Amino acid sequence: MRCGPLCHFLWLWLCLSYVDAVPTQKIQADTKVLIKTIITRINAISHMQSVSKYSVSGLDYLPDFHSALSLSMMNDLLETYQKILINLPSRNLMQISNDMENLQQLLQLLASSKGCHLTQVPGINSLKGSILEASIYSTEVVVLKGLKVFLKEMLQQLDFNPAC
């Protein structure tokens, strides 16, 4: 019976393809949980509850996003927000910043499991300008609100298996 080796090969191929899909789903699930955690942390900051609309002129470096986010766009936006958060001198942001770093690593792991190669974002050179020094509170609120909107959009996009 010549079907033996062919059947064994097909069975092995099926097992290997299934094993590869499980970690990607696990990484995607972990990424979604971490996004929800960050959103919860943002909502828990007391002064984020009392403001409905803040606007700070000169925050042109805040990233804008599109409705269909690819993994590389998500990575670029996370990197930009991470650089902004690091430069804001607030104790409220330390855990969010750490979570953002972990989220970025999960996203890069997800991308590499799909065969994508993400590059580093050319960073924001200097955020220590007059905007951050003059209106730290307002800047923090504007950045966190933008980050929250982006994370909600990212959470939705992860359900659709975004491309590289």
MODELLER restraints for C-alpha pairs under 7 A, 6 or more apart:
rsr = mdl.restraints
at = mdl.atoms
rsr.add(forms.Gaussian(group=physical.xy_distance, feature=features.Distance(at['CA:24:A'], at['CA:110:A']), mean=6.28, stdev=0.5))
rsr.add(forms.Gaussian(group=physical.xy_distance, feature=features.Distance(at['CA:24:A'], at['CA:113:A']), mean=6.32, stdev=0.5))
rsr.add(forms.Gaussian(group=physical.xy_distance, feature=features.Distance(at['CA:27:A'], at['CA:106:A']), mean=6.69, stdev=0.5))
rsr.add(forms.Gaussian(group=physical.xy_distance, feature=features.Distance(at['CA:27:A'], at['CA:110:A']), mean=6.10, stdev=0.5))
rsr.add(forms.Gaussian(group=physical.xy_distance, feature=features.Distance(at['CA:28:A'], at['CA:110:A']), mean=6.74, stdev=0.5))
rsr.add(forms.Gaussian(group=physical.xy_distance, feature=features.Distance(at['CA:31:A'], at['CA:103:A']), mean=6.39, stdev=0.5))
rsr.add(forms.Gaussian(group=physical.xy_distance, feature=features.Distance(at['CA:31:A'], at['CA:106:A']), mean=6.13, stdev=0.5))
rsr.add(forms.Gaussian(group=physical.xy_distance, feature=features.Distance(at['CA:32:A'], at['CA:155:A']), mean=6.08, stdev=0.5))
rsr.add(forms.Gaussian(group=physical.xy_distance, feature=features.Distance(at['CA:34:A'], at['CA:103:A']), mean=6.61, stdev=0.5))
rsr.add(forms.Gaussian(group=physical.xy_distance, feature=features.Distance(at['CA:35:A'], at['CA:151:A']), mean=6.31, stdev=0.5))
rsr.add(forms.Gaussian(group=physical.xy_distance, feature=features.Distance(at['CA:35:A'], at['CA:155:A']), mean=6.88, stdev=0.5))
rsr.add(forms.Gaussian(group=physical.xy_distance, feature=features.Distance(at['CA:38:A'], at['CA:96:A']), mean=6.12, stdev=0.5))
rsr.add(forms.Gaussian(group=physical.xy_distance, feature=features.Distance(at['CA:38:A'], at['CA:99:A']), mean=6.71, stdev=0.5))
rsr.add(forms.Gaussian(group=physical.xy_distance, feature=features.Distance(at['CA:39:A'], at['CA:148:A']), mean=5.93, stdev=0.5))
rsr.add(forms.Gaussian(group=physical.xy_distance, feature=features.Distance(at['CA:41:A'], at['CA:96:A']), mean=6.89, stdev=0.5))
rsr.add(forms.Gaussian(group=physical.xy_distance, feature=features.Distance(at['CA:42:A'], at['CA:144:A']), mean=6.76, stdev=0.5))
rsr.add(forms.Gaussian(group=physical.xy_distance, feature=features.Distance(at['CA:43:A'], at['CA:49:A']), mean=6.99, stdev=0.5))
rsr.add(forms.Gaussian(group=physical.xy_distance, feature=features.Distance(at['CA:48:A'], at['CA:141:A']), mean=6.43, stdev=0.5))
rsr.add(forms.Gaussian(group=physical.xy_distance, feature=features.Distance(at['CA:54:A'], at['CA:138:A']), mean=6.82, stdev=0.5))
rsr.add(forms.Gaussian(group=physical.xy_distance, feature=features.Distance(at['CA:54:A'], at['CA:142:A']), mean=6.16, stdev=0.5))
rsr.add(forms.Gaussian(group=physical.xy_distance, feature=features.Distance(at['CA:55:A'], at['CA:142:A']), mean=6.72, stdev=0.5))
rsr.add(forms.Gaussian(group=physical.xy_distance, feature=features.Distance(at['CA:56:A'], at['CA:138:A']), mean=6.78, stdev=0.5))
rsr.add(forms.Gaussian(group=physical.xy_distance, feature=features.Distance(at['CA:56:A'], at['CA:139:A']), mean=6.63, stdev=0.5))
rsr.add(forms.Gaussian(group=physical.xy_distance, feature=features.Distance(at['CA:58:A'], at['CA:131:A']), mean=6.86, stdev=0.5))
rsr.add(forms.Gaussian(group=physical.xy_distance, feature=features.Distance(at['CA:63:A'], at['CA:77:A']), mean=6.27, stdev=0.5))
rsr.add(forms.Gaussian(group=physical.xy_distance, feature=features.Distance(at['CA:69:A'], at['CA:157:A']), mean=6.56, stdev=0.5))
rsr.add(forms.Gaussian(group=physical.xy_distance, feature=features.Distance(at['CA:69:A'], at['CA:162:A']), mean=6.86, stdev=0.5))
rsr.add(forms.Gaussian(group=physical.xy_distance, feature=features.Distance(at['CA:70:A'], at['CA:162:A']), mean=5.24, stdev=0.5))
rsr.add(forms.Gaussian(group=physical.xy_distance, feature=features.Distance(at['CA:70:A'], at['CA:163:A']), mean=5.18, stdev=0.5))
rsr.add(forms.Gaussian(group=physical.xy_distance, feature=features.Distance(at['CA:70:A'], at['CA:164:A']), mean=5.55, stdev=0.5))
rsr.add(forms.Gaussian(group=physical.xy_distance, feature=features.Distance(at['CA:71:A'], at['CA:111:A']), mean=6.53, stdev=0.5))
rsr.add(forms.Gaussian(group=physical.xy_distance, feature=features.Distance(at['CA:71:A'], at['CA:162:A']), mean=6.17, stdev=0.5))
rsr.add(forms.Gaussian(group=physical.xy_distance, feature=features.Distance(at['CA:71:A'], at['CA:163:A']), mean=6.19, stdev=0.5))
rsr.add(forms.Gaussian(group=physical.xy_distance, feature=features.Distance(at['CA:71:A'], at['CA:164:A']), mean=5.04, stdev=0.5))
rsr.add(forms.Gaussian(group=physical.xy_distance, feature=features.Distance(at['CA:72:A'], at['CA:118:A']), mean=5.77, stdev=0.5))
rsr.add(forms.Gaussian(group=physical.xy_distance, feature=features.Distance(at['CA:72:A'], at['CA:164:A']), mean=5.93, stdev=0.5))
rsr.add(forms.Gaussian(group=physical.xy_distance, feature=features.Distance(at['CA:75:A'], at['CA:104:A']), mean=6.56, stdev=0.5))
rsr.add(forms.Gaussian(group=physical.xy_distance, feature=features.Distance(at['CA:75:A'], at['CA:107:A']), mean=6.94, stdev=0.5))
rsr.add(forms.Gaussian(group=physical.xy_distance, feature=features.Distance(at['CA:76:A'], at['CA:121:A']), mean=5.72, stdev=0.5))
rsr.add(forms.Gaussian(group=physical.xy_distance, feature=features.Distance(at['CA:78:A'], at['CA:104:A']), mean=6.54, stdev=0.5))
rsr.add(forms.Gaussian(group=physical.xy_distance, feature=features.Distance(at['CA:79:A'], at['CA:121:A']), mean=6.73, stdev=0.5))
rsr.add(forms.Gaussian(group=physical.xy_distance, feature=features.Distance(at['CA:80:A'], at['CA:123:A']), mean=6.89, stdev=0.5))
rsr.add(forms.Gaussian(group=physical.xy_distance, feature=features.Distance(at['CA:82:A'], at['CA:97:A']), mean=6.43, stdev=0.5))
rsr.add(forms.Gaussian(group=physical.xy_distance, feature=features.Distance(at['CA:82:A'], at['CA:100:A']), mean=6.50, stdev=0.5))
rsr.add(forms.Gaussian(group=physical.xy_distance, feature=features.Distance(at['CA:85:A'], at['CA:93:A']), mean=6.86, stdev=0.5))
rsr.add(forms.Gaussian(group=physical.xy_distance, feature=features.Distance(at['CA:85:A'], at['CA:97:A']), mean=6.30, stdev=0.5))
rsr.add(forms.Gaussian(group=physical.xy_distance, feature=features.Distance(at['CA:86:A'], at['CA:97:A']), mean=6.77, stdev=0.5))
rsr.add(forms.Gaussian(group=physical.xy_distance, feature=features.Distance(at['CA:87:A'], at['CA:127:A']), mean=6.60, stdev=0.5))
rsr.add(forms.Gaussian(group=physical.xy_distance, feature=features.Distance(at['CA:88:A'], at['CA:140:A']), mean=6.98, stdev=0.5))
rsr.add(forms.Gaussian(group=physical.xy_distance, feature=features.Distance(at['CA:108:A'], at['CA:118:A']), mean=6.91, stdev=0.5))
rsr.add(forms.Gaussian(group=physical.xy_distance, feature=features.Distance(at['CA:111:A'], at['CA:117:A']), mean=6.85, stdev=0.5))
rsr.add(forms.Gaussian(group=physical.xy_distance, feature=features.Distance(at['CA:111:A'], at['CA:164:A']), mean=6.89, stdev=0.5))
rsr.add(forms.Gaussian(group=physical.xy_distance, feature=features.Distance(at['CA:116:A'], at['CA:164:A']), mean=5.44, stdev=0.5))
rsr.add(forms.Gaussian(group=physical.xy_distance, feature=features.Distance(at['CA:132:A'], at['CA:139:A']), mean=6.63, stdev=0.5))
